Amino acid sequence: MRLKTLAQNQTRTTSANAKISAYLMIIVLVVLALSAVALFVAVTTYFAEPTSEYQQLTAAIFAGVGLIAMAMCLFLLYQSRKQAAEVKIEIPKVMTTIECQNKGCANKTVREFQRGDYVFKDLDVACGKCGGKQMITGIYKEVKEKEKTYAV
């Protein structure tokens, strides 16, 4: 049953949340937290009582680092979700080859794989040509050739 539904949906899109790596998410969240801390330190340094030129410069540096890190984290999250949404999984077709057991007939048919098929299985279905017994002689998946790209 499940194999049939997967075969019917040859191409399906995976959910974006499932494809983002847990390690990537942890790293991004840690850097995001550190950028929030940098922004907090920048604000507290800027509004501290004795203001000097160096305090304002330190606050500006912390604010710059915090904003850049936060922007990079948000951009990375956006790109990884966008890329994960575009990933498609193609399920290959599995085919079964059936041949007649009579030496003179040599009738050969190919059909989609069905659950329970295995090589050298005798089938109850009679041959369409001679009426003899049939046997599964091969099971394979169809391979799509990738489009060739030529360097110019």
Number of C-alpha atoms within 10 A of each C-alpha: 8 7 11 11 9 15 17 11 12 13 13 12 13 14 14 15 12 11 14 17 11 11 9 13 15 11 12 19 16 13 17 20 15 16 23 17 15 22 22 16 17 24 16 12 19 21 13 12 8 8 11 11 8 10 16 17 14 16 22 17 15 22 22 16 17 24 17 12 20 22 14 15 20 14 12 15 17 12 12 19 17 13 13 19 17 13 14 13 11 13 14 15 16 15 16 19 17 23 21 25 17 14 7 8 14 13 17 16 14 13 11 14 19 13 9 6 14 15 13 13 14 17 15 10 11 13 22 13 10 13 12 15 16 23 21 21 16 16 18 13 13 10 9 8 6 6 6 6 6 5 4 3
